Amino acid sequence: MSSKNLLIAILFAAGMQLGTGASFAQMSQNPAAGQNPAQQQPGMSRPQSQTKANNSLDIPAANPEEAAAAKAFQQMPNSELQKKITAGEEFLQKYPDSQYRPVIYSGLTFDYLLSGNAAKAVETGEKEVALKPDDVQTLALLGQTIPRAINASTVEPAKQLDKAEGYAKRAIEVTPTIPKPEGMPDQNFIAAKNGTLAMAHGGLGLVYFRRGKFNDAIPELEQSVKIDPNPTPDPVNLYLLGLSNQKAAHFDEAAAAFNKCAAISGNLQASCRSGADDAKKQASTQLSAPK
């Protein structure tokens, strides 16, 4: 099997580490002072001072029942994932024009990803960014998810890659401009911001990889791995980094990336070990390209 076909077959089997970045959108709009971002639910985009606060749960609603339902959805734990998804879907059905739609859309995007429904996550995430174009969390999730979900049955894959590129680049552009919320520890803010950027750079790297632009993919994937705040980087990005370096004839760098991937438990271990062995053989028998 070619490395490209192998990639398509195992990307989702490897899973997607959403990690700290999954809380960044919620963190960046009006969190409680001192709240741990890892305990928050995703759902909001910018601080109220930076955007129209038409989806804040602090704004009195004409319908108190509607506000209570939105707040209840936001506070539901991900341990009750299907229950939370159902609550979000029922909210949107009952209140199709609600001012709280961004809260629900953003939360459901994350929840659908956790449930393994990438198509529904993309559909919902695109509704969210249509309402909130600077929701960096959702932008980053879309930028990463769309190129990972592409397969042989995808309709107009080139257009999907174009969309993913736009989402990822927008997340990379906007994320550094978001100010730290009052009361949030610096280390939590930096970790959340880097988690979002890691997803966006990883998604952009995969877009370039799928287009065969391996030398463009390498720095994006390197940046994603470098700033990933998780205890171990996303093995998918390490695997892609190994493949990209291998395709660009940077065999020593490919072996190094594959070895790091192989050290992480999961479905990619065997493929990464094999990739490292192949890259080492190529390094000894073929001329490496200059970096």
C-alpha positions as CSV (number, residue, x, y, z in Angstrom):
1,M,0.0,0.0,0.0
2,S,1.3,3.5,-0.8
3,S,2.1,5.9,2.0
4,K,-0.7,8.2,0.8
5,N,-3.3,5.4,0.8
6,L,-2.0,4.2,4.2
7,L,-2.5,7.7,5.5
8,I,-6.1,7.8,4.4
9,A,-6.8,4.4,6.0
10,I,-5.4,5.2,9.4
11,L,-5.7,8.9,10.1
12,F,-9.0,8.6,12.0
13,A,-8.0,5.3,13.6
14,A,-5.2,7.2,15.2
15,G,-7.7,9.7,16.8
16,M,-7.4,13.4,17.2
17,Q,-6.0,14.9,20.3
18,L,-8.1,18.0,21.0
19,G,-6.5,18.6,24.3
20,T,-6.1,22.1,25.8
21,G,-7.0,23.8,22.6
22,A,-10.6,22.5,22.9
23,S,-11.3,25.0,25.6
24,F,-9.8,28.1,24.0
25,A,-12.9,29.4,22.3
26,Q,-14.8,29.2,25.6
27,M,-12.0,30.6,27.5
28,S,-11.7,33.6,25.3
29,Q,-15.1,35.1,25.8
30,N,-16.0,35.8,29.5
31,P,-14.8,32.9,31.7
32,A,-15.2,33.0,35.4
33,A,-12.2,34.4,37.1
34,G,-9.6,31.7,37.8
35,Q,-11.5,28.9,36.2
36,N,-9.4,26.1,34.8
37,P,-9.9,26.2,31.0
38,A,-9.7,22.4,30.9
39,Q,-12.9,22.3,32.9
40,Q,-14.8,24.6,30.5
41,Q,-17.0,23.6,27.6
42,P,-16.1,24.9,24.2
43,G,-18.4,27.4,22.6
44,M,-17.4,31.1,22.4
45,S,-15.1,33.1,20.3
46,R,-13.8,36.5,21.4
47,P,-14.0,38.5,24.6
48,Q,-17.1,40.7,24.8
49,S,-14.9,43.8,24.5
50,Q,-13.7,42.5,21.1
51,T,-17.0,41.6,19.4
52,K,-20.8,42.1,19.6
53,A,-21.8,40.1,22.7
54,N,-25.1,38.9,21.1
55,N,-24.5,35.3,22.3
56,S,-23.4,35.9,25.9
57,L,-25.2,34.0,28.5
58,D,-25.0,37.1,30.7
59,I,-27.4,39.0,28.5
60,P,-31.0,38.9,29.6
61,A,-33.1,36.9,27.2
62,A,-36.7,37.7,26.2
63,N,-37.3,34.0,27.0
64,P,-35.8,33.0,30.4
65,E,-36.5,29.4,29.5
66,E,-34.3,29.7,26.4
67,A,-31.4,31.2,28.4
68,A,-31.7,28.5,31.0
69,A,-31.6,25.8,28.3
70,A,-28.5,27.3,26.7
71,K,-26.8,27.5,30.0
72,A,-27.7,23.9,30.9
73,F,-26.3,22.7,27.6
74,Q,-23.0,24.6,28.2
75,Q,-22.6,23.2,31.6
76,M,-23.3,19.6,30.7
77,P,-20.1,17.4,31.1
78,N,-18.6,15.6,28.1
79,S,-18.9,12.4,30.1
80,E,-22.6,12.6,29.1
81,L,-21.8,13.1,25.5
82,Q,-24.8,11.7,23.7
83,K,-27.2,13.4,26.2
84,K,-25.4,16.7,25.6
85,I,-25.6,16.3,21.8
86,T,-29.3,15.5,22.1
87,A,-29.8,18.6,24.3
88,G,-28.1,20.8,21.8
89,E,-30.0,19.5,18.8
90,E,-33.3,19.9,20.7
91,F,-32.4,23.5,21.6
92,L,-31.7,24.4,18.0
93,Q,-35.0,22.8,16.9
94,K,-36.9,24.6,19.6
95,Y,-35.1,28.0,19.2
96,P,-34.0,28.1,15.5
97,D,-33.3,31.9,15.7
98,S,-31.8,32.0,19.2
99,Q,-29.2,34.6,20.1
100,Y,-27.4,31.7,21.8
101,R,-26.9,29.7,18.6
102,P,-23.1,30.3,18.6
103,V,-22.8,28.8,22.0
104,I,-24.7,25.7,20.9
105,Y,-23.0,25.4,17.5
106,S,-19.5,25.7,18.9
107,G,-20.2,23.2,21.6
108,L,-21.8,20.7,19.3
109,T,-18.9,20.9,16.9
110,F,-16.6,19.7,19.6
111,D,-19.1,17.1,20.8
112,Y,-19.7,15.6,17.4
113,L,-15.9,15.2,17.0
114,L,-15.7,13.4,20.3
115,S,-18.4,11.1,19.2
116,G,-16.6,10.3,15.9
117,N,-19.1,12.1,13.6
118,A,-16.6,14.2,11.6
119,A,-19.2,15.1,8.9
120,K,-21.7,16.4,11.4
121,A,-18.9,18.3,13.2
122,V,-17.9,20.1,10.0
123,E,-21.5,20.9,9.1
124,T,-22.1,22.4,12.5
125,G,-18.8,24.2,12.7
126,E,-19.4,25.9,9.4
127,K,-22.7,27.2,10.7
128,E,-20.9,28.6,13.8
129,V,-18.2,30.4,11.8
130,A,-20.8,31.8,9.5
131,L,-22.2,33.6,12.6
132,K,-18.8,34.1,14.4
133,P,-16.1,34.4,11.8
134,D,-13.4,34.8,14.5
135,D,-14.3,31.8,16.6
136,V,-10.7,30.6,16.6
137,Q,-11.5,27.3,18.3
138,T,-14.0,26.3,15.7
139,L,-11.8,27.6,12.9
140,A,-8.9,25.5,14.1
141,L,-11.1,22.4,14.5
142,L,-12.4,22.8,10.9
143,G,-8.9,23.4,9.6
144,Q,-7.8,20.2,11.1
145,T,-10.9,18.0,10.7
146,I,-11.7,18.6,7.0
147,P,-8.4,17.4,5.5
148,R,-8.3,14.4,7.9
149,A,-11.8,13.4,6.8
150,I,-11.1,13.4,3.1
151,N,-11.3,10.0,1.5
152,A,-12.0,8.4,-1.9
153,S,-15.7,9.2,-1.6
154,T,-15.3,12.9,-0.8
155,V,-17.1,15.2,-3.2
156,E,-14.8,17.9,-4.7
157,P,-11.8,17.2,-2.4
158,A,-9.9,20.2,-3.9
159,K,-12.6,22.5,-2.8
160,Q,-12.6,20.9,0.7
161,L,-8.9,21.5,1.0
162,D,-9.4,25.2,-0.1
163,K,-11.9,25.6,2.7
164,A,-9.7,23.9,5.3
165,E,-6.8,26.1,4.2
166,G,-8.9,29.3,4.7
167,Y,-10.1,28.2,8.2
168,A,-6.6,27.2,9.4
169,K,-5.0,30.4,8.2
170,R,-7.7,32.5,9.8
171,A,-7.2,30.7,13.1
172,I,-3.5,31.3,12.8
173,E,-4.1,35.0,12.1
174,V,-6.6,35.7,14.8
175,T,-5.5,33.6,17.7
176,P,-2.5,35.7,18.7
177,T,-4.6,38.8,18.9
178,I,-7.0,37.5,21.6
179,P,-6.2,39.2,24.9
180,K,-5.9,37.2,28.1
181,P,-9.1,37.2,30.1
182,E,-8.9,38.8,33.5
183,G,-8.2,36.3,36.3
184,M,-6.8,33.5,34.0
185,P,-3.3,32.2,34.9
186,D,-0.7,33.0,32.2
187,Q,0.2,29.4,31.8
188,N,-3.4,28.3,31.2
189,F,-3.8,31.1,28.6
190,I,-0.6,30.2,26.8
191,A,-1.4,26.5,26.8
192,A,-4.9,27.1,25.4
193,K,-3.6,29.5,22.7
194,N,-0.9,27.0,21.7
195,G,-3.4,24.2,21.6
196,T,-5.5,26.1,19.1
197,L,-2.5,27.1,17.0
198,A,-1.2,23.5,17.0
199,M,-4.5,22.3,15.5
200,A,-4.5,25.0,12.9
201,H,-0.8,24.5,11.8
202,G,-1.3,20.7,11.8
203,G,-4.4,21.1,9.6
204,L,-2.6,23.5,7.2
205,G,0.3,21.0,7.0
206,L,-2.0,18.2,6.0
207,V,-3.7,20.4,3.3
208,Y,-0.2,21.0,1.8
209,F,0.6,17.3,2.1
210,R,-2.5,16.3,0.3
211,R,-1.6,18.7,-2.5
212,G,1.8,17.1,-2.8
213,K,3.5,20.3,-1.5
214,F,5.7,18.5,1.0
215,N,8.3,21.3,1.5
216,D,5.4,23.6,2.5
217,A,3.9,21.0,4.7
218,I,7.0,20.4,6.8
219,P,7.3,23.8,8.6
220,E,3.6,23.8,9.4
221,L,3.8,20.3,10.9
222,E,7.0,21.1,12.7
223,Q,5.3,24.2,14.3
224,S,2.3,22.1,15.3
225,V,4.5,19.5,17.0
226,K,6.6,22.2,18.7
227,I,3.9,24.2,20.3
228,D,1.4,21.3,21.1
229,P,0.8,21.7,24.8
230,N,-0.3,18.1,25.3
231,P,2.1,15.9,27.3
232,T,2.8,14.1,24.0
233,P,2.3,15.7,20.5
234,D,-0.5,14.5,18.3
235,P,1.0,11.3,16.7
236,V,-0.9,12.0,13.5
237,N,1.1,15.2,13.0
238,L,4.4,13.4,13.8
239,Y,3.4,10.7,11.2
240,L,2.6,13.3,8.6
241,L,5.9,15.1,9.4
242,G,7.7,11.8,8.8
243,L,5.9,11.2,5.5
244,S,6.5,14.8,4.3
245,N,10.2,14.7,5.1
246,Q,10.4,11.3,3.4
247,K,8.7,12.5,0.3
248,A,11.0,15.6,0.2
249,A,14.0,13.3,0.5
250,H,14.9,14.5,4.0
251,F,15.5,11.0,5.2
252,D,17.2,11.6,8.5
253,E,14.5,14.1,9.6
254,A,11.8,11.6,8.4
255,A,13.3,8.8,10.6
256,A,13.5,11.2,13.6
257,A,9.8,12.1,13.3
258,F,8.7,8.5,12.7
259,N,10.7,7.4,15.8
260,K,8.9,10.0,18.0
261,C,5.6,8.9,16.6
262,A,6.5,5.2,17.3
263,A,7.2,6.0,20.9
264,I,3.6,7.0,21.5
265,S,1.1,4.3,22.2
266,G,-1.7,4.0,19.7
267,N,-2.7,2.7,16.3
268,L,0.1,4.5,14.5
269,Q,3.0,2.8,16.3
270,A,3.5,0.0,13.8
271,S,3.3,2.3,10.8
272,C,5.7,4.7,12.4
273,R,8.2,2.0,13.2
274,S,8.0,0.8,9.6
275,G,8.4,4.4,8.3
276,A,11.5,4.9,10.5
277,D,13.1,1.7,9.1
278,D,12.3,2.7,5.5
279,A,13.7,6.2,6.0
280,K,16.9,4.9,7.6
281,K,17.4,2.5,4.6
282,Q,16.8,5.4,2.2
283,A,19.3,7.6,4.0
284,S,22.0,5.0,3.5
285,T,21.2,4.3,-0.2
286,Q,19.8,7.5,-1.6
287,L,21.0,11.1,-1.8
288,S,19.2,13.3,0.7
289,A,17.9,16.7,-0.5
290,P,19.3,19.8,1.1
291,K,17.0,21.5,3.6
